């Protein structure tokens, strides 16, 4: 069972639809009492870091997310929330992975970065099992996570090379939307459901 954490900023409907297509059992987590009984968790997200962090804190779920030893996957804004700090609103985040979320600044880039782009998986990792190297995934974002050898699972280039997937211990993140990335995205969600 996957618990989908609802803090009012998530792209819940698309994610639920993808999980239903894959016959992956899931439930929506709205409050602390919903948290138990899941083997893994997804933090989806679309929106602005500051109100998202406030809303997530208001649910009372932050201590449970930070203490769990079960797999957690952050998607898009949900991945950014796993980092320590975002330039979007100069906001302190969950600080589960000690990297920063930065704004694209190159003047010749169209912001937000929207559409299909190549994801280059690094090494062999279980999140990208069965996915062709340099596959395309769907992105919508104006901020990115800095690439580090220690925490990046995959990179993407958009004016610079940034981390399009990260991991530290049981915490995983993807900047793209697997639920909107066709069969390749579904494979990634399936891989997460089997971690």
C-alpha positions as CSV (number, residue, x, y, z in Angstrom):
1,X,0.0,0.0,0.0
2,X,1.3,3.4,-1.0
3,X,0.2,6.4,1.0
4,X,-0.2,9.6,-1.1
5,X,0.4,12.6,1.1
6,X,-2.3,15.3,0.4
7,X,-1.2,18.7,1.6
8,X,-3.3,20.8,-0.8
9,X,-0.5,21.3,-3.4
10,X,-0.4,17.9,-4.9
11,X,-1.2,16.7,-8.4
12,X,-3.3,14.0,-6.8
13,X,-5.8,13.1,-9.5
14,X,-3.3,12.3,-12.2
15,X,-1.2,10.3,-9.8
16,X,-4.2,8.3,-8.5
17,X,-5.2,7.6,-12.1
18,X,-1.7,6.3,-12.9
19,X,-1.6,4.1,-9.8
20,X,-5.1,2.8,-10.6
21,X,-4.0,1.8,-14.2
22,X,-1.1,-0.1,-12.6
23,X,-3.3,-1.8,-10.0
24,X,-1.1,-0.4,-7.3
25,X,-3.0,-0.2,-3.9
26,X,-2.9,3.3,-2.5
27,X,-4.7,5.6,-0.1
28,X,-4.8,9.3,0.4
29,X,-3.2,10.6,3.6
30,X,-4.8,13.8,4.8
31,X,-3.9,13.7,8.5
32,X,-1.6,12.0,11.0
33,X,-4.1,9.2,11.8
34,X,-4.0,8.2,8.1
35,X,-0.2,7.6,8.1
36,X,0.0,4.1,9.5
37,X,-0.6,1.0,7.5
38,X,1.5,1.9,4.4
39,X,4.7,0.3,3.1
40,X,5.8,3.5,1.2
41,X,4.8,7.1,0.6
42,X,4.6,9.6,-2.3
43,X,4.7,13.3,-1.8
44,X,3.3,14.8,-5.1
45,X,3.4,18.4,-5.8
46,X,2.6,21.3,-8.1
47,X,2.8,24.9,-6.9
48,X,4.9,27.3,-4.8
49,X,7.4,26.1,-2.1
50,X,6.5,28.5,0.7
51,X,2.7,27.8,0.9
52,X,3.4,24.1,0.2
53,X,5.7,23.9,3.1
54,X,3.3,25.7,5.4
55,X,0.4,23.5,4.3
56,X,2.5,20.3,4.8
57,X,3.6,21.5,8.3
58,X,-0.1,22.3,9.1
59,X,-1.1,18.7,8.5
60,X,1.2,17.5,11.3
61,X,2.8,14.9,9.0
62,X,6.3,16.5,8.9
63,X,7.7,14.6,11.9
64,X,6.3,11.3,10.6
65,X,7.8,11.9,7.1
66,X,11.2,12.7,8.7
67,X,11.1,9.7,11.0
68,X,10.0,7.0,8.7
69,X,12.4,4.3,7.5
70,X,10.0,3.3,4.7
71,X,10.6,4.4,1.0
72,X,9.4,8.0,0.3
73,X,9.1,9.4,-3.3
74,X,8.8,13.1,-3.8
75,X,7.5,14.2,-7.3
76,X,8.3,17.6,-8.7
77,X,7.6,20.1,-5.9
78,X,7.4,17.1,-3.6
79,X,11.0,16.3,-4.6
80,X,12.1,19.9,-3.9
81,X,10.5,19.7,-0.4
82,X,13.0,17.0,0.4
83,X,15.9,19.4,0.0
84,X,17.1,21.8,2.6
85,X,16.2,25.2,1.1
86,X,14.4,26.7,-1.9
87,X,15.1,30.1,-3.5
88,X,11.4,30.1,-4.2
89,X,10.3,32.4,-1.4
90,X,13.7,31.8,0.4
91,X,12.0,28.9,2.2
92,X,13.5,26.3,4.6
93,X,12.3,22.9,3.6
94,X,12.3,19.3,5.1
95,X,16.2,19.1,5.0
96,X,16.1,15.4,4.4
97,X,18.7,15.7,1.6
98,X,21.2,18.5,2.1
99,X,21.1,20.2,-1.3
100,X,19.4,23.4,-2.4
101,X,16.5,24.1,-4.8
102,X,17.6,26.9,-7.1
103,X,15.9,29.1,-9.8
104,X,16.8,28.8,-13.5
105,X,18.5,32.1,-14.3
106,X,19.8,31.8,-17.9
107,X,18.2,34.6,-19.9
108,X,17.8,32.5,-23.1
109,X,15.9,29.7,-21.3
110,X,12.1,29.5,-21.5
111,X,10.8,29.3,-17.9
112,X,9.1,27.2,-16.7
113,X,10.9,24.3,-18.2
114,X,7.9,22.5,-19.7
115,X,7.6,19.4,-21.8
116,X,9.6,16.3,-22.6
117,X,13.3,16.1,-21.8
118,X,15.9,13.4,-21.5
119,X,16.7,11.9,-18.1
120,X,20.2,10.4,-17.8
121,X,20.2,7.7,-15.1
122,X,23.5,7.4,-13.2
123,X,24.8,4.0,-12.3
124,X,22.4,1.1,-11.8
125,X,19.6,2.0,-9.4
126,X,16.4,0.2,-8.7
127,X,14.2,3.3,-9.3
128,X,15.2,3.2,-13.0
129,X,15.2,-0.6,-13.4
130,X,13.9,-1.7,-16.8
131,X,13.9,1.9,-18.2
132,X,16.0,2.6,-21.3
133,X,19.1,4.9,-20.7
134,X,18.4,8.5,-21.6
135,X,14.6,8.0,-21.7
136,X,12.3,11.0,-22.0
137,X,10.0,12.2,-19.1
138,X,7.6,15.1,-18.8
139,X,8.6,18.2,-16.8
140,X,6.9,21.4,-15.6
141,X,9.1,23.5,-13.3
142,X,10.9,26.8,-12.8
143,X,13.3,25.6,-10.0
144,X,15.7,22.8,-10.0
145,X,17.9,20.8,-7.5
146,X,21.6,21.2,-7.7
147,X,23.4,18.1,-9.1
148,X,25.8,16.4,-6.7
149,X,27.6,13.1,-7.1
150,X,26.5,12.0,-3.7
151,X,22.7,12.4,-4.1
152,X,21.9,12.5,-7.8
153,X,20.3,9.3,-9.3
154,X,19.7,11.0,-12.7
155,X,20.5,14.3,-14.4
156,X,18.8,16.4,-17.1
157,X,20.2,19.3,-19.1
158,X,18.3,22.5,-19.5
159,X,20.8,25.3,-19.8
160,X,22.8,23.5,-17.2
161,X,23.0,20.0,-15.7
162,X,20.8,19.5,-12.7
163,X,19.5,16.6,-10.6
164,X,16.3,15.2,-12.1
165,X,16.3,12.4,-9.6
166,X,17.8,12.2,-6.1
167,X,18.2,9.7,-3.3
168,X,19.4,9.6,0.3
169,X,18.8,6.4,2.2
170,X,15.0,5.7,1.9
171,X,14.2,9.2,0.4
172,X,13.8,9.4,-3.4
173,X,12.8,12.3,-5.6
174,X,12.0,12.9,-9.3
175,X,11.7,16.4,-10.8
176,X,9.6,15.1,-13.7
177,X,6.0,13.8,-13.5
178,X,6.1,10.0,-13.9
179,X,2.3,10.0,-13.9
180,X,2.3,12.1,-17.1
181,X,5.3,10.3,-18.7
182,X,3.5,7.4,-20.4
183,X,4.8,3.8,-20.1
184,X,8.3,4.9,-19.0
185,X,6.8,6.9,-16.1
186,X,4.5,4.0,-15.2
187,X,7.6,1.7,-15.1
188,X,9.2,4.1,-12.6
189,X,6.1,4.1,-10.4
190,X,6.0,0.3,-10.6
191,X,9.7,0.2,-9.5
192,X,8.9,2.4,-6.6
193,X,6.0,0.2,-5.5
194,X,8.3,-2.8,-5.4
195,X,11.2,-1.2,-3.4
